[in-house]
Amino acid sequence: MLRKLPSISLSSCACMRMLLKSLAFAIRMVFVGLLTAGFISPVHAQTAPKEKQEAAKKEKQEGAAGDVTTLPEMKISAERPDELPQPYAGGQVARGGRLGVLGNMDLMKAPFSISSYTSQMMQNQHAITAADLLTRDPSVRSTGQRGGVVDSFYIRGFPIGEGNVGEFAFDGQYGVAPNYRIFTEYTERIEVLKGPAALLYGISPNSGVGGVINIVPKRALADLTRLTGNYLSGAQGGGHLDIARRFGADRQFGIRLNGSHHQGDTLLDNQFRQADIASVALDYQGERFRATLDAFGQYERFKAPSRPFLVAAGVAVPSAPNGRRNVTQPWSWSKIKDAGLLLKAEYDLSDALTLFASVGGAHTWVDRLSDQTPTIQNAAGDTSSVPMFFRFGIDRSSADGGLRARFNTGPIRHNVTLQGTGYRDRLERGSTAGTAVLSNMYSPIDRPGQALATPGLMKVSETEFYGGALTDTVSMAEERILLTLGVRFQQVRSDNFSSTGAVTSTYDKGAITPLVGLVVRPWKNVSIYANRMEGLSKGDIAPQIAVNAGQALAPYKTEQIEVGVKVDYGRLITTLSLFQIRRPSPLLTDNVFSLTGEQRNQGLELAMFGELVSGVRLLAGVTLVDGELTKTGNPATRGNRPVGVPVLQANMGAEWDMPWLPGFILTGNLVHTGKRYINQTNTQSVPSWTTFDFGARYSAKVLGKSTIIRANLLNAFDHNYWAGVASFSTLSLGTPRTVLVSATVDF
């Protein structure tokens, strides 16, 4: 199933060299500053007794701030930012999440808008992939489609995951997660940080700036043997086995194994799908030393994979066909293999200081022969597409390392992190083209198969990021005031290659991205927050038609300003956010290629989750976005709405425990997305859409075993709609009415 595991040996991984270089730079930067300011004085670290460590761990689990004795000089104490925040009331959302370099943070103490969806929610919603789950988030919309080969998204009106280099983070680190699609079998949490986050995670590999999607892998928290069988409309079926064990005198060793197989005909015309997933998660939890090792492999094969549509210029977008129609030819196919590995370790040098490091990588292999973006020619739905045989090879590797410290200066408490990071990717591609195929999206026409020569692979690009970050979260007045300050230096190097292997352009630039975040808690259950943070994108290369052809533009920054309030009612949390994001873009003006364009999105997000009353759980929200192309090279587009950005997105999900039948739960979900334009001139658009999902589940003991039976009905009224609009103007069909059924047994 797996082609190969990525090579990440410490002796050969280029990322380790980048890491050491960047970490040395960061250490030099921070210590020179501290020495100059006179903050550093000798502190003799002492090994804490086991009782003290256990008390500190219990304190953190209970969410207490704890008392720290303050001395005239710097006083140091311990912290564990690796511990996973607990699920909130109702179990659908956790009350915090991982914030990159800052580690895990409670929602009420974070100066950002974050959502952390639990594995319990993934199971209950029958979420096969991250895209299935994130349709529940009012700030996120998927631009892919069920039956397609790529998952991509908009977050706060900006695209993410649309390129051939993956933009998912895995356990807080880029370069490890599967490239095109995340499956939920190995996933404990799916976290969404909304807004640009270059300081927290580093530059996104494909320059996405709307937010970060982080995958938290499963861990062996307790002994478990769980078997799930499931069925999906059409003739798809399969099973998933989840096993966890802990070993050792203090149960310090853990192993979590997940494996699944699914295959069968889908609801789409002529389509067959097979998916195989395997993962192993090892961990060691000692008194001072902790380590994790995650390895996974996944294989997905399609016959007749669905593809997004383009619309010819000047043609009004026709109404969406039935979601079961598949214009892809039945002789088309796709195969995608992913393998990844991540090793993380940390060691408490003292109660004061923790040393951490990680190294990982992933390999993706793609073979695909299919119709390439069929173009809608007229109102009758006639299409034209050119079959292409594509092959991709994508290698990625990354590493980070640094120090975390916790200390007091007078009445002020500090949590400081110093981090160095390195990332590298290499993209190889080959393709051969066939002859145009004519069809119709309402009544697809089968055409004769085309035999295309297998293409060879050619190197397309190599990219390297390295840098260092320094952050300090300052808390005062018993954590009623928390101030987060940070700065990251990021060096970006990129080489592009011609078909002969010659370097066509080289890019080597650096940038500094700061962050300021503030949380004020006038009451313990109310947090008022504000932040200013930035995203970072690789600078583009001036095209040959420009007078500055070949010139590499500097990395450009996306700026966000956000304010908000969060209220915890004990069993229900509500959040309100106001944000403005400005993203520059390159333009060719008077034959000069420069960074003179701009898109501005400003909006409001209102969300709630938890238990409204006993037995009634809610997960709901509304996002309003005023998107505008504020600077363009064309007067006809200036002031227009950006491609794919609706004014309104809304979600309403509810669960009800039936009081007269213990263990039986009814569920419902509404998803609404407003009108979106597919071109910058705003002359072509797709209408708004609303879908309704319903479901039920029943929990009981069967032959002494805990058993849950679930059933979900997606798009219950079988509405035909254009679900996604990507930034390059492609359209994706919505999911047709779909039935999902599963049974889970714990042995």
N, C-alpha and C positions, 0 to 999 in steps of 0.2 A: 504494500500500500504506500509506503514512504520511499521517496527517491533517495534522500540522504538527510542526515542531520547537519546543521550548520557547524562549521569549524569555529570553535570559540576558545581554543586552548590559550592559556595565559602567555605561553611563549611566542605564539604567532599572531594573536589578535591585535590588529592595528588599533582597535579601540582602547586597549590598555595603554598604549603609548600616548594616545590623545588624552586619556584620563590622567595619567601621571603629569603630563605637561600642564593641563588645565588646573589640576588640583594644586600643583606647586605654585602656579600663578595666583590662585585664589587664596592659598595660605599666606603667601607673601603679602598680598593686598590687605588681608584682614589684620595680621599681626603687626604690620607697620603702623596701621591706623590705631590699633589698641595701645601699642607702646607709646606712640606719639601723644595719645590722649591721657596716658597714665592710668588706664583702667586695669592693667595686668599686674598682679602681684603674686609671688610664689604661693601655691596651694599644694599641700601634700595629700594626694589621694589615698584613701584608706579603703580596704576591702570591707564592705558592709556585711554584718552577720545575716544569716539566712532569714531570721525573723524580721529584720528591718526590710529586706527585699520583699518578703511576702506581704508585709503591712503596706508598703508603697504600692504594690500591685493591686491589693484589695481597695486601696484608696482611689486609684485610677478607675477601676471597674465600677465603683459606686458614683463616679463622676464628681467626687469632691475635690475642692481646690487644695485642701491640706494646709497645715501650718508649717512654715519654713522659718527657722530662726535666722534673723538678720544680724550680721556682725559688721563692724566698721569696714572690714575688707570684704571681698567677694566671697559669698557663701554658695556652695554648690550642692545640688540635690538631684535625684534620679527622675527619669520619665521614660515611659514606654510608648512612643508614637506609632508602634507597629500593631497595637491591639485594635481589632475590628470593632467599630461602633455597633451597639446592639440594635436590633429591630425596634421600631417604634410601635405603639399600639396598633393592632390590626395585622402587623407582620409584613405589610407590603413594601414599606420604605424604612430604611435605617435612619437613625437620628444623627447621622454624620457620614463622613466619607474621607477618602484619601485625597490630599491636596498636593500631590507631587512632592516637592522638596520639603514641604511643611509636615508631611506625614498625615496620619489620621487626625481629624478634628471634629468636635461636636458641632452640629448644625448651628446651634445658638451662639457659638463662639467664633464662627467663621464669617469673615467680612465679604462673603461671596454668595451667589445663588447656586446651590448644589442639590442634586437629587440622587439618591442611592437606592436602587431597586434590588430587592432580595431574591434569592433562589426560590423561596416560597411563592413569591408572586409569579416568577417565570413558570413554575410548574402549574400553578392554578390557571394561568392565562394560556397554557399550551404554547408558550413562546419557543419556537424552534431556533430562532436566531435573535441577535440583538435588535435587528430591525423590527421583528414582531413585537418585542417588548416596548421599544421606544415610541411606538405610535401612541402609547399612553401618556407621553410627556407633552404638554401644550407648547413647549418652546422648541420642540424637535419635530421634524417631518422627514420621512424617508423619501428619497428620490429614486430608489430602486423599485423592484416589483417581485412579487412571488413568482417563482419559475425562472427568474433571471440569475445571472452569475455574479453580480456585484451588489453589495449593500453600500449605499451612500446616503448622506443626510444634509439637511439644513439645520443649523442651530442659531437662533436669533437672526435668521435671515441671511446667513453666510454658509457657503458650501463646505463640507468636510467629507473626505474619503472618496473623492471623484477621480483620483489618479491611480497610477499603477504601483505606488509605494504606499503601504498601509499607514493609516493615521490613528489606529486604535492604540491606546496605551495598555500595557499588560503589567499589573501589579505596580503601577506608577511609572513604567519605563517604556519608551518607544523602541521599535525594532525587534519585538518578540512576538506580538500577537499575529494571528493569521492575517494575510494581506487583504483579502476581499470580503470575508464573511466570518462572523463570530457565532459559534454554536453555544448553546446554553448548558450542554452536558458537563463541562468542566468549570462552569462559572458560578461563583458564590454571590457576587454582586455585579451589577452594571451601574456605574456611576457616571453622572453627567455634570461637569463643571461648565457653567454657562458664562461665556465671554472669553476674550483673548487671555491666554495664560502662558506666555513665553517665559516669564520668571519662574512659574511653578513647575513646568514640565520641560522647558527648553523649546526650541523651535520645532514646530510640527513638521514631519518629513515632507508633506506635500503642501506646506504653507497654509493649512487651514487655520482660521482665526475665530470662528464663531463659538468655539468651546472645545472641550476635551471629553472623549468617551473613554473611561478607564475600566478594564476588566479585572475584577478581583477573583483569583482562582480559588477553588475549593480547598479546604484543609481538613485534616482528620481531627475534628474537635471532639468527637466521641465515637465509640464503636458503632458501626452501621453496616447493614446488608440490605440493600433496597433494589427491588426489581420493578421496572415499569414497562408495560406493554401499551402500544398506542396505535391508533388508526386515524388516517386523514382521508378526506373525501377523494374519490377516485378509486384507486386500489392500492394506496400506500399504507404500509404497516411496518412495524419494527419493534425493537426492544432496547432498553437502556439498563445497564447494571452499574450500581454505585456501591462501592465497598470502602469502608474506612476502619482502621484499627490503630490503637496506640499500644506501645510496648515500653518495657523498661521498668525499673523499680519505682520510679516517679512518673511513669508514663511520658517520658520525655521524647520518645521517638514516635512519629506518626507517619502513616501512609494512607493515601486516598487514591483509589483506582476508579476510573470511569471508562466505560466502553459502550458503544451503541452501533446498531446497524439498522438502516431503513431503506426500503426500496419499493418501487411500484409505479404504476401509471398515475399521473396527476390529473387534476381537473382540466388542464389545458389540452387543446387538441394535439394529438400525436406525441405528447410529452411523457417521458419516463425519467425518473430520478432515482439515484442511489447515493447514499451518504454513509460513510464509516468514520467513526471518531474514537480515538483512544487517548487517554491522558493518565499521567501518574504525578502525584504531588507528595513529596517527602518533606518532613520537617523535623528539626531537633530543637527542643526548648530547654536549655540548661539555665543554671543560675546566672551565669555571666554571658554565655555564648548561645546564640540562636542562629539557625540556618534553615533555608528552604531550597528545594530543588523542584522545579516544574518542567515537565516534558510532555509534549502533545504531538499528535499527528492526526490529520483529517484529510479525507478524500471525498470529493463530490463529483458525480458524473451525471450529465444530462443528455438525453436524446431530445432534439428540438428545443434548445434553451430559448426562452423568450428574450426579445431584445427591445430596447426603447425606440420610440419613433422620433423622426424629425418631420417638420412641416415645411413644404416649399414656400418660398417668399411670395407674399401676396395672396396666399390661400387662407381663408378663415378656417380655424381649427374645427374639423367636423366633430359631431357628438361621439362620445366614446363607444366602442363596440362592446358586446358582451365580453366580460372578463375571461370567459373560457376560450375565446377565439385566440388562435396562435398563428401569426403570419409566418413564423419561422418554418422553413422547409423541413419535412420529416426526416431527411437524410443528414441534417445538421447535428452536431454533437459538441460537447464540451467536457473537459476533464481538468480538475484543479486539485493539486496536492500541496499540503502545507505541513511543515514540521518545525517545531520551535523548542527552545530550551532556555531556562533562566535559573541561575544560581545566585542566591542572595545570602549574605551573612552579616551579623553585627555582633560586636563584643563590647561589653561594658568595662572600660578601662578603670572606672570607679563609679561611685554613685553619681558623679558629676558628668562624666564624659563617656560617650559611646562612639566607637569607630564602626563604620558601615561600608560595605562594598557590594557590588553586583556585576555580573557579566552574563550576557545572553545573546541570542541571535535566532534567526529564522530563515527558512528557505521556502520559496514558492515556485511551483512549476505549473505552467498552463499550456494545454493543447486545446485549440478550439477551431472548428470549421463551422461557420454559421453565417447567415445573412447579417450584414453589418448595417445597423441603424436604418431600417426601412424608412424611406421618405414618403410622406403622404402628398399625393400630387393634386388632389381635387376634393370637392365636397362629397363625391361618391365613395371616397376612401380607397382609391387605387393607390398602390404603393410600388416603389422601385427600390431595389437594394442590390448590392454587390456582395456575393459570398466571398469570405476571406478565410484563409487558413493562417491562424496566428499561433505563434509559440512565444512564451515569455519565460524568462528565468530571473528571479529576483532574490538577491541575497542581502540580508541586513544583519548588522551586529551592533551592540551597544554595551556601554559599561558606565558605571558611576561609582563614586566613593567619596567619603568625607567624614566629618565629625559633627556630633550633636552635643550641646552642652546646655545645662540648666543652672542658673545662678541668680542671686539677688544682688542688687546695688541699692542699698538703703531699702525703702519700702517698695521698690520696683522689682518685679520678677521677670526674668528673661528666659526665653527658649531660643537658642541660637543654633543655626545649622550652616555649616560650610560644606559645599559640595562641588566636586568636579565631575564633568560628564563628557562622554564621547559617543559618537554615533557615525555609522557608515552604511551606505547602501550602494548596490550595483545593479543596474537594470540592463538585461539583454533581451533582444526582441528580433523576431523574424516573421515575415508574412509573404504570402502569395495571393493574388487576386484572381477571381473567376470572372464570369460574365454576368451582366445585370439580370435580375430575376424580377418579373412583374407579378403582382398579386393584388389582393384586396383585403383590407383589414376586417370587413364585415363578412366576407365569404372567401377565406383563404383558398388559393389555388396551388395544388401540388405540381411542381415542375420537376423535370428529370434531374437526377443527381449530377454533380460536377466533381470530377476527379482532379484535385489540385495537388501540385507537387509539395512535398514536405519542405518547409523553409528551413534554412540554417539560422543559427543564432548569431547576432552581431551585437557588440557592446554599444549601448545607447548613451548611458551616463554613469558617472560615479559621483557620489556626494558624500561630504564629510562635514560633520558639525563637532566642535568641541568648545568647551568653555567652563566657567565657574560661576557659582552663585553663593551669595551670603544673605541670610535672612535672620531677622530677630522679631519674635512675637513678644511684646512687652505687655504685662498685665499689672494692673494697679487696683487698689480699693477692693480687694477680695474678688478680683476678676469682673468687676463692674465696668472696667474700661480695658479694652484690649487693642493694642496698636501693632499692626504688622508692617514691617519695613523690609525691603529687599532690593537687591540689584543683581543682575546676571550679565556677565560678559559672554557673548556668543560669537565664535568665529565660524564662518560659512565658506566652504570650498566646494566647487562643483566643476566637473569636466564633462563636456559633451563631445560625442564622437560622430564622425561621418560613417557612411556605409563601408568605407575602406579601412576603418579603424583609426583614422587620423583625428587628432583633437581639433575640433572646430571652434571651440571657445573654452576659456578657463576663467573661473570666477573665484576670487579669494578676498572676502571682505569681512569686517567685524562690526558688531553693534552692541550697545548696552541698553538693556531694558529694565527699568525700575518698577517697583510696585509699592503702593501705599494702601493699607486697609485699616479701617477703624470700626470697632464695635463698642457701643455704649449700651449698658444694661441698667436702665433706671429702676427696673424691677427684675427679679431673677427669671421671670418667665417672658420678658420682653427684651428683644435685641434690636437696636437701631444701628444700621451699618452703612458704610460708604466705602468705595474703593476707586482707585485709578490704576488700571493695569493695561499692559500692552501685549499685542501679538506681534510676531516677527515673521516675515516672509522673505524667501530668497529673491534677490534682485534679478530682473530679466535681462536678457542679452538683446541689444539693439539689432533689428533685422537688417538684411543687406540693402534694402531700399532706403535706409536712413543715412543721413550724412555722417552720423556717428556710429556706423555699422560696426558690430563686434564689441562695442563698449558695454561693460558690465555695470549695471546700476547697483548702487548700494542696497543692502537689505532694507526693506521698508517696513514701517511700524504701523500697526493698527491700534488706535487709542480708544479705550472705554472709560467712561465715567458712569458710576452706578451708585444709587442710594436705595435703601429699602428698610423694611421693618419685618420682624418675625415674632410671632406670638405663640407661646406654648400654653394651651389650656389644660394640660395634663394628659388628655387622651386625644387631642386634636391640635395640629399645628397649622397656622396660616402664615403665608408669606406674601409680601407685596414688594415688587422691585420696579424701579424706574431706571432706564439705561439709555445711553447714547454711545454709539460705536461709529468711528470714522475710519474707513479703510482707503488708503490711496491706491492708485492703479496707474500703470504706465500707459502713455499715449504717444502716438506719432503726430506731432504738430509742426507744421512748416518743415517737414522732412527731418525733424529732430525727435529722437526717441527719448522721452523723459518722464519723470514721475509727476505728472500734472493732473491726472484724473482722481476722482474721489467718489465713494459711495458712503452715504450716511444713513444709518438705521437708528431710530430712536423709538423706544417702546415702553410698554407697561406689562408686567407679568403678575398675575394673581393666582395663587395656588393654595391647596389645602390637602391634608392627608391625615388619617387616623380614624378614630371611632367617634362619630357624631353623637350617638347614644349607644348604650349597650346593645350589641348584636347588629349594629349598622355601621359599616365602614365606608369611607369615602376616599377617593383619589381623583381630584378634579382641578381644573385650572383654565385660565384664559390668558392668551398672549395677544396684545395689540402692537403692531409694528407700523411705523411711518417710515418707509424706506424711500430714499431719493438719490438719484444720480446728480450730485451737486456740482460736479466738474466733469465735463466731457469735451471731446474734440469736435462735437457735432451739435449745433444749436437745436436740431430736431430731437435730440435725446436729453438735453440738459433739463433737469427738473422732473424727469420721468421716474416711474417706479422701476426698481431693479428686477431682473429676470427671476421668476420663481418665488418672489416674496409676497405673501398675502397680507392683507390688513389684519385679518382675524384668524386665530387658531384657537380652538376650544376642545376640551375633553371633560367628560363626566363619567366616572366609574363608581359603581356602588355594589356592596355585598350585604346580604340580609340573612341572618341566621333564623331559620324558621322555628319559632318557639315550641310548636306542637310536634316537631319531629327532630329531636336532638341529632346533631351531626349533619343535617341537610342544609345547604346554603344555596341561595339563588344569587346570580350576578347579572349585571347589565353594564353596558359601556356605550357611550356616544362619542364620536369623533367628528369634528367639523373643521374644514379648511376653506378659506375664502378664495375668491378669484385671484388668478395669477397670470402675469404676462409672460410670454415666451420669447419676446424680443425687446431690445432696448428702445425701439421706437414706439412701443406699446400699441401696436396695430394688430397683434395676434394674442389671444388669451384663451385660457380654459376656465370654465365656470367653477363656482364653489361646489363643494360636495359634503354630504353628511351620511355617515353610516351608523348602524346600530348592531351591537353584538349582545348575545344573551348566553347564559351558561348556568350550570348547576354542578354541585359536587356533594358527595356523601362520604362521611368518615365513619368507620365502624370496625369492630373486631370480627374477623372471619377466621374460624378455626384457630382462634387465639392470636392471630396476627393482625397488626394494625394495617388497615386497608383504606385507600381513598380511591373512589371512582369519580372521574371528572368528565364533563361534556361541555363543549363550547360551540356556538353557532356564530360564525363571523359574517358580517354583511347580511344580516338576517332577511332583509327585504330585497336582496339581489340587485342592488343599485349599480348601474354601469357608470363609471366615472374615470376621469384622468387623475390618478392619485399623486404622481410626482412630477415636478418640473426641475430639471437639473440646470446648473449655471450655464451649460453650453446648449440650452434650449431643447433638450430631448424630453419626451413625454413618456410616462409609464402608466400602464393600465392598472386599475384598482383590482383588489382581490374579489373574485366572485363569491357567491354564497358558499361557505365551506363549513363542514362538520369535522370536529376533532373530538376524539374519545380516547380516554386512557384509564388504566387501572394500575395503582402503585401499591406494592406490598412490602412491608418491613419484616424481615425474617430475624 
